[in-house]
Amino acid sequence: MLKFFWTQITVVCLLLAIALLGFPSAAQADLTTIHVKVEDTKASGKNWDMLEGAPDIGLCVTHSLMGVVCLPDGDRFTTISTAECPNSYDCRFSVDIPDKIFKVTVVDVDLPKTWV
């Protein structure tokens, strides 16, 4: 029983060391600015919002080490509840990303949730 207990502690310590030393920390991440410009209409030619309004822009960044981060809030594009840039065709986002390999999903925050 004691051997099993020490094996578990060793595995936990090893995983902790890998997590702390093997992945970039927030201090190692670079602040990246993402500038989003969208067209006046959707690809279908329809307006973004009722009454010919501009989209309410939110953004999700997917990275292999940090998972999904959505701005200004949420952890999936369907959970963003407010727009970083409401009623706008142009928006800038700043996010800490460990390296420059990531996926971006631009979202019109209005219901129903739609990708820009």
C-alpha distances in whole Angstrom, upper triangle without the diagonal:
4,5,5,6,9,10,11,13,14,16,17,19,20,21,23,25,26,27,29,30,31,33,36,36,39,41,41,42,46,48,50,53,54,57,58,61,62,65,68,67,64,64,66,68,67,67,64,64,67,70,70,67,65,61,58,56,52,50,47,45,42,41,38,36,37,37,40,42,45,48,49,46,44,41,43,47,47,45,48,50,52,54,54,58,60,63,63,63,62,59,57,53,51,47,44,43,41,44,47,45,45,47,49,50,53,53,56,54,57,56,55,53,55,54,57
4,5,5,6,9,10,11,12,14,15,17,18,20,21,23,24,26,27,28,29,32,35,35,37,39,39,41,45,47,49,52,53,56,57,61,62,65,67,67,64,64,66,69,68,67,64,64,67,70,70,67,65,61,58,56,52,50,46,45,42,40,37,35,36,37,40,42,45,47,48,46,43,41,43,47,47,46,48,50,52,54,54,58,59,63,63,63,61,58,56,52,50,46,43,42,40,43,46,45,44,46,49,50,53,53,56,54,57,56,56,53,55,54,57
4,5,5,6,9,10,10,12,14,15,16,18,20,21,23,24,26,27,27,30,33,33,36,38,38,39,43,46,47,51,51,55,56,60,61,64,66,66,63,63,65,68,67,66,63,64,67,70,69,66,64,60,58,55,51,49,45,43,41,38,35,33,35,36,39,41,44,47,48,45,43,40,42,46,47,45,48,50,52,54,53,57,59,62,62,62,60,57,55,51,49,45,42,41,38,41,44,43,43,45,47,48,51,52,55,54,56,56,55,53,54,53,56
4,6,5,6,9,10,11,12,14,15,17,18,20,21,23,24,26,26,28,32,32,35,36,36,38,41,44,45,48,49,53,53,57,58,61,63,63,60,60,62,64,64,63,60,61,63,66,66,63,61,57,55,52,49,46,43,41,38,36,33,31,32,33,36,38,41,44,45,42,40,37,39,43,43,42,44,47,49,51,51,54,56,59,59,59,58,54,52,49,46,43,40,39,37,39,42,40,40,42,44,45,49,49,52,51,53,52,52,49,51,50,53
4,5,5,6,9,10,11,12,14,16,17,18,20,21,23,24,25,27,30,30,33,34,35,36,40,42,44,47,48,51,52,56,57,60,62,62,59,59,61,64,63,62,59,59,62,65,65,62,60,56,53,51,47,45,41,40,37,35,32,30,31,32,35,37,40,42,43,41,38,36,38,42,42,41,43,45,47,49,49,53,54,58,58,58,56,53,51,47,45,41,38,37,35,38,41,40,40,41,44,45,48,48,51,49,52,51,51,48,50,49,52
4,5,5,6,9,10,10,12,14,15,16,18,20,21,22,23,25,29,29,32,33,33,35,38,41,43,46,47,51,52,55,57,60,62,62,59,60,62,64,63,63,59,60,63,66,65,62,60,56,54,51,47,45,41,39,37,34,32,29,31,32,35,37,40,42,44,41,39,36,39,43,43,42,44,46,48,49,49,53,55,58,58,58,56,53,50,46,44,40,37,36,34,37,40,39,39,41,43,45,48,48,51,50,53,52,52,49,51,50,52
4,5,5,6,9,10,10,12,14,15,16,18,20,21,21,24,27,27,31,32,32,33,37,40,41,45,45,49,50,54,55,58,60,60,57,57,59,62,61,61,57,58,61,64,63,61,58,55,52,49,46,43,39,37,35,32,29,27,29,30,33,35,38,41,42,40,38,35,37,41,41,40,42,45,47,48,48,51,53,56,56,56,54,51,49,45,43,39,36,35,32,35,38,36,37,38,41,42,46,46,50,48,51,51,50,47,49,47,50
4,5,5,6,9,10,11,12,14,15,16,18,20,20,22,25,26,28,30,30,32,35,37,39,42,43,47,47,51,52,55,58,57,54,55,57,59,58,58,54,55,58,61,60,58,55,51,49,46,43,40,37,35,32,30,27,25,26,27,30,32,35,38,39,37,34,32,34,38,38,37,39,41,43,45,45,48,50,53,53,53,52,48,46,42,40,36,34,33,30,33,36,35,35,36,39,40,43,43,47,45,48,47,47,44,46,45,47
4,5,5,6,9,10,10,12,14,15,16,18,19,21,24,24,27,28,28,30,34,36,38,41,42,46,47,51,52,55,58,57,55,55,57,60,59,58,55,55,58,61,60,58,55,51,49,46,42,40,37,35,32,30,27,25,26,27,30,32,35,38,39,36,34,32,34,38,39,37,39,41,43,45,44,48,50,53,53,53,51,48,45,42,39,35,33,32,29,32,35,35,34,36,39,40,43,44,47,45,48,48,48,45,46,45,48
4,5,5,6,9,10,10,12,14,15,16,17,20,23,23,26,27,27,29,33,35,37,41,42,45,47,50,52,55,58,57,55,55,57,60,59,58,55,56,59,62,61,58,55,52,49,46,43,40,37,34,32,29,26,24,25,27,30,32,35,38,39,37,35,32,35,38,40,38,40,42,44,45,44,48,50,53,53,53,51,48,45,41,39,35,32,31,28,31,34,33,33,36,38,40,43,44,47,46,49,49,48,45,47,45,47
4,5,5,6,9,10,11,12,14,15,15,18,21,22,25,26,26,27,31,33,35,38,39,43,44,48,49,52,55,54,51,52,54,56,56,55,52,53,56,59,58,55,52,49,46,44,40,37,34,31,29,26,23,21,23,24,27,29,33,35,37,34,32,29,32,35,36,35,37,39,41,43,42,45,48,51,50,50,48,45,43,39,37,33,30,29,26,28,32,30,31,33,35,37,40,41,44,43,46,46,45,42,43,42,44
4,5,5,6,9,10,10,12,14,15,16,20,19,22,24,24,25,29,31,33,36,37,41,42,46,47,50,53,52,50,50,52,55,54,53,50,51,54,57,56,53,50,47,44,41,38,35,32,30,27,25,22,20,21,22,25,27,30,33,34,32,30,27,30,33,34,33,34,37,39,40,39,43,45,48,48,48,46,43,40,37,34,31,28,27,25,27,31,30,29,31,34,35,38,39,42,40,44,43,43,40,41,40,43
4,5,5,6,9,10,10,12,13,15,18,18,21,22,23,24,28,31,33,36,37,41,42,46,48,51,54,53,51,52,54,56,56,55,51,52,55,58,57,54,51,48,45,42,39,36,33,30,28,25,23,20,21,23,26,28,31,33,35,33,31,29,31,35,36,34,36,38,40,41,40,44,46,49,48,49,47,43,40,37,34,30,27,26,24,27,30,29,30,32,34,36,39,40,43,42,45,45,45,42,43,42,44
4,5,5,6,9,10,10,11,14,17,17,21,22,22,23,27,30,31,35,36,40,41,45,46,50,53,52,50,50,53,55,54,54,50,52,55,58,56,53,51,47,45,42,38,35,32,29,27,24,21,18,20,22,26,27,31,33,35,33,31,28,31,34,36,34,36,38,40,41,40,43,46,49,48,48,46,42,40,36,33,30,27,25,22,25,28,27,28,30,33,35,38,39,43,42,45,45,45,41,42,41,43
4,5,5,6,9,10,10,12,15,16,19,21,20,21,25,27,29,32,33,37,38,42,43,46,49,49,46,47,49,51,51,50,47,48,51,54,53,50,47,44,41,38,35,32,28,26,23,21,18,15,17,18,22,24,27,30,31,29,28,25,27,30,32,31,32,35,36,37,36,40,42,45,45,45,43,39,37,33,31,27,24,22,20,22,26,25,25,27,30,31,34,36,39,38,41,41,41,38,39,37,39
4,5,5,6,8,10,11,14,13,17,18,18,20,23,26,28,31,32,36,37,41,43,46,49,49,46,47,49,52,51,50,46,47,51,53,52,49,46,43,40,37,34,31,28,26,23,21,18,15,16,18,22,23,26,29,30,28,27,24,27,30,32,30,31,34,35,36,35,39,41,44,44,44,42,38,35,32,29,25,22,21,19,22,25,25,25,27,30,31,34,35,39,37,41,41,41,38,39,37,39
4,5,5,6,8,10,13,13,16,17,17,19,23,25,27,31,32,36,38,42,43,47,50,50,48,48,51,53,52,51,48,49,52,55,54,51,48,44,42,39,35,32,29,26,24,21,19,16,17,20,23,24,28,30,31,30,29,26,29,32,34,33,33,36,37,38,36,40,43,46,45,45,42,39,36,32,29,26,22,21,19,21,25,24,25,28,30,32,35,37,40,39,43,43,43,40,40,39,40
4,6,5,5,7,11,12,16,17,16,17,21,24,26,29,30,34,36,39,41,44,47,47,45,45,48,50,50,49,46,47,50,53,52,49,46,42,40,37,33,30,27,24,22,18,16,13,15,17,21,22,26,28,30,29,27,24,27,30,32,31,32,35,36,36,35,38,41,44,43,42,40,37,34,31,28,24,21,19,16,18,22,21,22,25,27,30,33,34,38,37,41,41,41,37,38,36,38
4,6,6,6,9,9,13,15,14,15,19,21,23,26,28,31,33,37,38,42,44,44,42,43,45,47,47,46,43,44,47,50,48,45,42,39,37,34,30,27,24,21,19,16,14,11,12,14,18,19,23,25,26,25,24,21,24,27,29,27,28,31,32,33,31,35,37,41,40,40,37,34,31,28,25,21,18,17,14,17,20,20,20,23,25,27,30,31,35,34,37,38,38,34,35,33,35
4,6,6,8,8,11,12,12,14,18,20,23,26,28,32,33,37,39,43,45,46,44,44,47,49,48,47,44,45,48,51,49,46,43,40,37,34,31,28,25,22,21,18,16,13,14,17,20,20,24,26,27,26,25,23,26,29,31,29,30,32,33,33,32,35,38,41,40,40,38,34,31,27,24,21,18,17,14,17,21,21,21,24,26,29,31,33,36,35,39,40,40,36,37,35,36
4,6,8,9,12,13,12,14,18,21,23,26,28,32,34,38,40,43,46,47,45,45,48,50,50,49,45,47,50,52,51,48,45,41,39,36,32,29,26,23,22,18,16,13,15,18,21,22,26,27,29,28,27,25,28,30,33,31,32,35,35,35,33,37,40,43,41,41,38,35,32,28,25,22,18,17,14,16,20,20,21,25,27,30,32,34,38,37,41,42,42,38,38,36,37
4,7,9,13,14,12,14,17,20,22,25,27,30,32,36,38,41,44,44,42,42,45,47,47,47,43,45,48,51,49,46,43,40,38,34,31,28,25,21,19,16,13,10,13,16,19,21,24,26,28,27,26,24,26,28,31,30,30,34,34,34,32,36,39,41,40,39,37,34,31,27,25,21,18,16,12,14,18,17,19,22,25,27,30,32,36,35,39,40,40,36,36,34,35
4,6,10,11,9,10,14,17,18,22,23,27,29,32,34,38,41,41,39,39,42,44,44,43,40,41,45,47,45,43,39,36,34,31,27,24,21,18,16,12,11,7,10,13,16,17,21,22,24,24,23,20,22,25,28,27,27,30,31,30,29,32,35,38,36,36,33,30,27,24,21,17,14,12,9,11,15,15,16,19,21,24,27,29,32,32,35,36,36,33,33,30,32
4,7,8,6,7,10,13,15,19,20,24,26,30,32,36,39,39,38,38,41,43,43,42,38,40,43,46,44,41,37,34,32,29,26,22,20,17,15,12,11,8,9,13,16,16,19,21,23,22,22,20,22,25,27,26,26,29,29,29,27,30,33,36,34,34,31,28,24,21,18,15,11,9,6,9,13,14,15,18,20,23,25,27,31,31,34,36,36,32,32,30,30
4,5,5,6,10,13,15,19,21,24,26,30,32,36,39,40,38,39,42,43,43,42,38,39,43,45,43,40,37,34,31,28,25,22,20,17,16,14,14,10,10,14,16,15,19,20,21,21,21,19,22,24,27,25,25,28,28,27,25,28,32,35,33,33,30,27,24,20,17,14,10,10,8,11,15,16,16,19,21,23,25,27,31,30,34,35,35,32,32,30,31
4,5,5,8,10,13,16,18,22,24,28,30,34,36,37,36,37,40,41,41,39,35,37,40,42,40,37,34,31,28,25,22,20,18,15,16,13,14,11,10,14,15,13,16,17,18,18,19,18,21,23,25,24,23,25,25,24,22,25,28,31,30,30,27,24,21,17,14,11,7,8,8,11,14,16,16,19,19,22,23,25,28,27,31,33,33,30,30,28,29
4,6,8,10,13,17,19,23,25,29,32,36,38,39,38,39,42,43,43,41,38,39,43,44,43,39,36,33,31,28,25,22,21,18,19,16,17,14,13,17,18,17,20,20,21,21,22,21,24,26,29,27,26,28,27,27,24,27,30,34,32,32,29,25,22,19,15,13,9,10,9,12,15,18,18,21,22,25,26,28,31,30,34,36,37,33,33,31,31
4,7,10,12,16,18,22,25,28,31,35,38,39,38,38,41,43,43,41,38,39,43,45,43,40,36,34,31,28,25,22,21,17,17,15,15,12,13,16,18,17,20,20,22,22,23,22,24,26,29,28,27,29,29,28,25,28,31,34,32,32,29,25,22,19,15,13,9,9,6,9,12,15,16,19,20,24,25,28,31,31,34,36,37,33,33,30,31
4,7,9,13,15,19,21,25,27,31,34,35,34,34,38,39,39,37,34,36,39,41,39,36,33,30,28,24,21,18,17,14,14,12,13,11,10,14,15,14,17,17,18,19,20,19,21,22,26,25,23,26,25,24,22,24,28,31,29,28,25,22,18,15,12,9,5,5,4,7,10,12,13,16,17,20,22,24,27,27,31,33,33,30,29,27,27
4,6,10,12,16,19,22,25,29,32,33,32,33,36,37,37,36,32,34,38,39,37,34,31,28,26,23,20,18,17,14,15,13,15,14,13,16,16,15,17,16,18,20,21,20,22,23,26,25,23,26,25,23,20,23,26,29,26,26,23,19,16,13,10,8,5,5,6,7,9,12,13,16,16,19,20,23,26,26,30,32,33,29,29,26,25
4,7,10,13,16,20,23,26,29,30,30,31,34,35,35,33,30,31,35,36,34,31,27,25,23,20,18,15,15,13,15,14,17,15,14,16,16,14,15,14,15,17,19,19,21,21,24,23,21,23,22,20,17,19,23,25,23,23,19,16,12,10,6,5,4,6,9,10,10,13,13,15,15,18,18,21,23,24,27,30,31,27,27,24,23
4,6,10,13,16,19,23,26,27,27,27,31,31,32,30,27,29,33,34,32,29,25,23,21,18,16,13,13,11,13,13,16,16,14,16,15,13,14,13,15,17,19,18,19,19,23,22,20,23,21,19,16,17,21,23,21,20,17,14,10,8,6,5,6,7,9,9,8,11,11,13,12,15,16,18,21,22,25,28,29,25,24,21,20
4,6,10,13,16,20,22,24,24,25,29,29,29,27,24,26,30,31,28,25,22,20,18,15,14,12,13,12,15,15,19,18,17,18,16,14,14,12,14,17,19,19,20,19,22,22,19,21,19,17,13,14,18,20,17,17,13,10,7,6,4,7,9,10,13,13,11,14,13,14,12,14,14,17,19,20,23,26,27,24,23,20,18
4,6,10,13,17,19,21,20,21,25,25,25,24,21,23,27,28,26,23,19,17,16,12,11,9,11,10,13,14,18,19,17,17,15,13,13,11,13,16,17,18,18,16,20,20,17,20,18,15,12,13,16,18,15,14,11,8,6,5,6,8,11,11,14,14,11,13,11,11,9,11,10,14,16,17,21,24,24,21,19,16,15
4,7,10,14,16,18,18,19,23,23,23,21,19,21,25,26,23,20,16,15,15,11,12,10,13,13,16,18,21,22,20,21,18,16,15,13,14,18,19,20,20,18,21,21,18,20,18,15,12,11,15,16,12,11,8,6,4,6,9,11,14,15,18,17,15,16,15,14,11,12,11,13,15,17,20,23,24,21,19,16,14
4,7,10,13,15,14,16,19,19,19,18,15,18,21,22,20,17,13,12,12,9,10,9,12,13,16,18,22,23,21,21,18,16,14,13,14,17,18,19,18,16,19,20,17,19,16,13,11,10,13,13,10,8,6,5,6,8,11,13,17,17,20,19,17,17,15,14,10,10,8,11,12,14,17,20,21,18,16,13,10
4,7,10,12,12,14,17,16,17,15,13,16,20,20,17,15,11,11,12,10,12,12,15,16,19,22,25,27,25,24,21,20,17,16,17,20,21,22,21,18,21,22,19,20,18,14,13,11,13,12,9,6,5,7,9,11,15,17,21,21,24,23,20,20,18,16,13,13,10,12,12,15,17,20,21,18,16,13,10
4,7,8,9,10,13,13,13,12,10,13,17,18,14,13,9,8,11,9,12,12,15,17,20,23,26,28,26,25,22,21,18,17,18,20,21,22,20,17,19,21,18,20,18,14,14,12,13,11,9,5,7,9,12,14,18,20,23,23,26,25,22,22,20,17,14,13,9,11,10,14,15,18,18,16,13,11,7
4,5,7,8,11,10,11,10,9,13,16,16,13,12,9,10,13,12,15,16,19,21,23,26,29,32,30,28,25,24,21,20,21,24,25,26,23,20,22,24,21,22,20,17,17,15,15,13,10,7,9,12,15,18,21,23,27,27,30,28,25,25,23,20,17,16,13,13,12,16,17,19,19,18,15,13,9
4,7,9,11,9,9,7,8,11,13,13,9,9,7,9,12,13,16,18,21,23,26,29,33,34,32,31,28,26,23,22,22,25,26,27,25,21,23,25,22,22,21,17,18,15,14,11,10,7,10,14,17,20,23,26,29,29,33,32,29,29,26,23,20,18,15,15,13,16,16,19,19,18,15,15,11
4,7,8,5,6,5,6,9,12,12,9,10,8,9,13,14,17,18,21,23,26,29,32,34,32,30,27,26,23,22,23,25,25,27,24,20,21,24,21,22,21,18,19,16,15,13,12,10,13,16,19,21,25,27,30,30,34,33,30,29,26,23,20,18,15,14,12,15,15,17,17,16,13,13,10
4,5,5,5,6,6,10,12,14,11,12,10,9,13,13,16,17,19,21,23,27,30,32,30,28,25,24,22,21,22,24,24,24,21,18,19,21,20,21,20,18,19,17,16,14,13,11,14,16,20,21,25,26,29,29,32,31,28,27,24,21,18,15,13,12,11,14,14,15,14,14,10,10,7
4,5,7,9,10,13,16,18,15,15,14,13,16,16,18,18,20,22,24,27,30,32,31,29,26,26,23,23,25,26,26,26,23,19,20,23,22,24,23,21,22,20,20,18,17,14,17,19,21,23,26,27,30,30,32,31,28,27,24,21,18,16,14,14,13,17,17,18,17,16,12,11,9
4,5,9,10,13,15,16,14,15,15,14,18,18,20,21,23,25,26,30,32,35,34,31,28,28,25,26,27,28,27,28,24,21,21,25,24,25,24,22,24,22,21,19,19,16,19,22,25,26,29,30,34,33,36,34,31,30,27,24,21,18,17,16,15,18,17,18,16,16,13,13,11
4,7,9,12,13,14,11,13,13,14,17,18,21,22,24,27,28,32,35,37,35,33,30,30,27,26,27,29,29,30,26,23,23,26,25,25,25,22,24,21,20,17,17,15,18,21,24,26,30,31,34,34,37,36,33,32,29,26,23,20,18,17,15,19,18,19,18,18,15,15,13
4,7,9,10,11,9,11,11,12,15,17,19,21,23,26,28,32,35,37,35,33,29,29,26,25,26,27,27,28,25,21,21,24,23,23,22,20,22,20,18,15,16,14,18,20,24,26,29,31,34,34,37,36,33,32,29,26,23,20,17,16,14,16,15,16,15,16,13,14,12
4,6,7,8,5,7,8,9,12,14,17,20,22,25,28,31,34,36,34,32,28,27,24,23,23,25,25,27,24,20,20,23,21,21,20,17,19,17,15,12,13,12,16,18,22,23,27,29,32,33,36,35,33,32,29,26,22,20,16,15,12,14,13,14,14,15,13,14,12
4,7,9,7,6,6,5,9,11,14,16,19,22,24,28,31,33,31,28,25,24,20,19,20,21,21,23,21,17,17,19,17,17,16,14,16,14,12,9,10,10,13,15,19,20,24,25,29,29,33,32,30,29,26,23,19,16,13,11,8,11,9,11,11,12,10,11,9
4,6,6,5,6,6,9,12,15,18,20,24,26,30,33,35,32,30,26,25,21,20,20,21,22,24,21,18,17,19,17,16,15,14,16,14,11,9,11,12,15,17,20,22,25,27,31,31,35,35,32,32,29,25,22,19,16,13,9,10,8,10,11,12,11,13,12
4,5,6,9,10,12,15,18,21,24,27,30,33,37,38,35,33,29,28,25,23,23,24,24,27,24,21,20,21,20,18,17,16,19,17,14,11,14,15,19,20,24,25,29,30,34,35,38,38,36,36,32,29,26,22,19,16,13,13,10,11,12,14,14,16,15
4,6,9,11,14,17,20,23,26,30,32,36,39,41,38,36,32,31,27,25,25,26,27,30,27,24,23,24,22,21,20,18,21,18,15,12,14,15,19,21,25,26,30,32,36,37,41,40,38,38,35,32,28,25,22,19,15,16,13,15,16,18,17,19,18
4,7,9,12,15,19,22,25,28,31,34,37,39,37,35,31,29,26,24,24,26,27,29,27,23,23,24,22,21,19,17,19,16,14,10,12,12,16,18,22,24,28,30,34,35,38,38,36,35,32,29,26,23,19,17,14,16,13,15,16,17,16,17,15
4,7,9,12,16,19,22,25,28,32,35,36,34,32,28,26,23,21,20,22,24,26,24,21,21,22,19,18,16,14,16,13,10,6,9,10,13,15,19,21,25,27,31,32,36,35,33,33,30,27,23,21,17,15,11,13,11,14,15,16,15,16,14
4,7,9,13,16,19,22,25,28,32,33,31,29,25,24,20,18,18,20,22,24,22,18,19,20,17,17,15,12,13,10,8,4,5,6,10,12,16,18,21,24,27,28,32,32,29,29,26,24,20,18,14,12,9,11,11,14,15,15,13,14,11
4,6,9,12,15,19,22,25,28,30,27,25,22,20,17,15,15,17,18,20,18,15,15,17,14,14,12,9,11,8,7,5,6,7,9,10,14,15,19,21,25,25,29,29,27,27,23,21,17,14,11,9,5,8,8,11,12,11,10,10,8
4,7,10,14,17,20,23,27,28,25,23,20,18,14,12,11,13,15,17,16,13,14,14,11,10,8,5,7,6,4,5,6,8,10,10,13,13,17,19,22,23,27,28,26,26,22,20,16,14,10,8,5,5,7,10,12,11,10,11,10
4,7,10,13,17,20,24,25,22,20,17,15,11,9,10,12,13,15,14,11,13,13,10,11,9,5,6,5,6,8,7,8,8,7,10,10,14,15,19,20,24,24,22,22,19,16,13,10,7,6,5,6,9,12,13,11,10,10,8
4,7,10,14,17,20,21,18,17,13,11,7,6,7,9,10,12,11,8,10,10,7,9,8,5,6,7,9,11,11,11,11,9,10,9,12,13,16,17,21,21,20,20,16,14,11,9,6,5,6,6,10,13,14,11,10,9,9
4,7,10,13,17,18,15,14,10,8,6,5,7,9,10,10,9,7,11,11,9,11,11,9,8,10,12,14,13,13,12,10,10,8,10,10,14,14,17,18,16,16,12,10,7,6,5,6,9,9,13,15,16,12,11,9,10
4,7,10,13,14,12,10,7,6,4,6,9,9,8,8,7,6,10,10,9,12,13,12,11,14,16,18,17,17,16,13,13,10,11,10,13,12,15,16,15,14,10,8,6,5,6,8,11,11,15,17,17,13,12,10,11
4,7,10,11,9,8,6,5,6,8,11,12,11,9,9,9,13,13,12,16,16,15,14,16,19,21,20,19,17,15,13,10,11,9,10,9,12,12,11,10,7,6,5,6,9,11,15,15,19,20,20,16,16,13,14
4,7,9,7,5,4,7,9,12,14,14,12,10,9,11,14,14,14,18,19,18,17,20,22,24,23,22,21,18,17,14,14,11,12,10,11,12,11,9,6,5,6,8,11,13,17,18,21,22,22,18,17,15,16
4,6,5,5,6,8,11,14,17,16,15,12,13,14,18,18,18,21,22,21,20,23,25,28,26,25,23,21,19,16,15,11,11,8,8,9,9,7,5,7,9,12,15,17,21,21,25,26,25,22,21,18,20
4,6,6,9,11,15,17,20,19,17,14,15,17,20,20,20,24,25,25,24,26,29,31,30,29,27,24,22,19,18,15,13,10,10,10,11,8,8,9,12,15,18,20,24,24,28,28,28,24,24,21,23
4,6,9,11,15,17,20,19,17,14,16,18,21,21,21,24,25,25,24,27,29,32,31,30,28,25,23,19,18,14,12,9,8,9,12,10,10,12,15,17,20,22,26,25,29,30,29,26,26,23,25
4,6,8,11,14,16,15,14,11,13,16,18,17,18,21,22,22,20,24,26,29,28,28,26,23,20,17,15,11,10,8,8,11,12,12,10,12,13,15,18,19,23,22,26,27,27,23,23,21,23
4,7,10,13,16,14,12,9,10,13,15,15,16,19,20,20,20,23,25,28,27,27,25,22,21,17,16,13,12,10,11,13,14,12,10,10,12,13,16,17,21,20,24,24,24,20,21,19,21
4,7,10,12,11,9,6,7,9,12,11,12,15,17,17,17,20,22,24,23,23,22,19,18,15,15,12,12,11,13,14,15,13,10,9,10,10,13,14,17,16,20,21,20,17,17,15,17
4,7,9,8,7,5,7,9,12,11,10,13,14,14,13,17,19,22,21,21,20,17,15,12,11,9,10,10,13,14,15,14,11,11,10,10,12,13,16,15,19,20,20,17,17,16,17
4,6,5,5,5,6,7,10,8,7,10,11,10,10,13,15,18,18,18,17,14,13,10,11,9,12,12,16,17,17,16,13,12,10,9,10,10,12,11,15,16,17,13,14,13,14
3,5,7,9,10,9,12,10,7,10,9,8,7,10,13,16,15,16,15,11,10,8,9,8,12,13,17,18,18,18,15,14,11,10,10,10,12,11,14,17,18,14,15,14,14
4,7,10,11,11,13,11,7,8,7,7,6,9,11,15,15,16,15,12,11,9,10,10,13,15,19,20,20,21,17,16,14,13,12,11,12,11,14,16,18,15,16,15,16
4,7,9,9,11,8,5,7,7,9,9,12,14,17,18,19,18,15,15,12,13,12,14,16,19,21,21,21,18,17,15,14,13,12,13,11,14,16,17,14,16,16,17
4,6,7,8,5,5,7,9,11,12,15,16,19,20,21,21,18,17,14,15,14,16,17,19,21,21,21,17,16,14,13,13,12,14,11,14,15,16,13,15,15,17
4,7,8,7,8,11,13,14,15,18,19,22,22,23,22,19,19,16,16,14,15,15,18,19,20,19,15,14,13,12,13,13,15,13,17,17,17,14,15,15,17
4,5,5,7,11,13,14,15,18,18,21,21,22,21,19,19,16,17,15,17,17,19,20,20,19,15,13,12,10,11,10,13,12,14,14,14,11,12,12,15
4,6,6,9,11,11,13,15,16,18,18,18,18,16,17,15,17,16,18,18,21,21,21,19,15,13,10,8,8,7,9,8,11,12,11,8,9,8,11
4,6,8,11,12,15,17,16,18,19,20,21,19,20,18,20,19,21,21,24,25,24,23,19,16,14,11,11,9,10,8,10,9,9,6,8,10,13
4,6,9,11,14,16,16,19,20,21,21,19,20,17,19,18,20,21,23,25,25,23,20,17,15,13,13,11,12,9,11,11,11,9,12,13,15
4,6,8,10,12,13,15,16,18,18,16,16,14,16,16,18,19,23,24,23,23,19,17,14,12,11,9,9,7,9,10,12,9,11,12,14
4,7,10,12,11,14,16,18,19,17,18,16,18,18,21,22,26,27,27,26,23,20,18,15,14,11,10,7,9,10,11,10,13,14,16
4,7,9,8,11,13,16,16,14,15,14,16,17,20,22,25,27,26,26,23,21,18,15,13,11,10,7,9,11,13,12,14,15,15
4,5,5,9,10,12,12,10,12,11,14,15,19,21,24,25,24,24,21,19,16,14,11,9,8,6,9,12,14,12,13,13,13
4,6,10,10,12,10,8,8,8,11,13,16,18,22,23,22,23,20,18,15,14,11,10,10,9,12,15,17,15,15,15,14
4,7,6,8,8,6,8,9,13,15,19,21,25,25,24,24,21,20,16,15,12,11,10,10,12,16,17,15,15,15,13
4,6,9,10,9,12,13,16,19,22,24,28,28,27,27,24,22,18,17,13,11,9,9,10,13,15,14,14,15,13
4,7,9,10,14,15,19,21,25,27,30,31,29,29,26,24,20,18,14,12,10,10,10,14,16,15,15,15,13
4,5,7,11,13,17,20,23,25,29,28,26,27,24,22,18,17,13,12,10,12,12,16,18,16,15,15,12
4,7,11,13,17,20,23,24,28,27,25,25,23,20,17,15,12,12,10,13,14,17,18,17,15,14,10
4,7,10,14,17,20,21,25,24,22,23,21,19,15,15,11,13,12,14,16,20,21,19,17,15,12
4,7,10,13,17,18,22,22,20,21,18,17,14,13,10,11,12,13,16,19,20,18,17,15,12
4,7,10,14,15,19,19,17,18,17,16,13,14,11,13,14,15,18,22,23,20,19,17,15
4,7,10,12,16,16,15,16,14,14,11,12,11,13,14,15,18,21,22,19,19,16,15
4,7,9,13,14,13,15,14,14,12,14,14,16,18,18,22,24,25,22,22,19,18
4,6,10,11,11,13,11,13,11,14,14,16,19,18,22,25,25,22,22,19,19
4,7,9,10,12,11,14,13,16,17,19,22,22,26,28,28,25,25,22,22
4,6,7,9,8,11,12,15,17,19,22,23,26,28,29,25,24,22,22
4,7,9,9,13,15,18,20,23,26,26,30,32,32,28,28,25,25
4,6,8,12,14,17,19,23,26,27,31,32,32,28,27,24,24
4,6,10,11,15,17,21,24,25,29,31,31,27,25,22,22
4,7,10,14,16,20,23,25,28,30,29,25,24,21,21
4,7,10,13,16,20,21,25,26,25,22,20,17,18
4,7,10,13,17,18,22,23,22,18,17,14,14
4,6,10,13,15,18,20,19,16,14,11,11
4,6,10,12,15,16,16,12,10,7,8
4,7,9,12,14,14,11,9,6,5
4,6,9,11,11,7,6,4,5
4,6,8,9,7,6,6,6
4,7,8,6,7,9,9
4,6,6,8,10,11
3,5,8,11,13
4,6,10,12
4,7,10
4,6
4
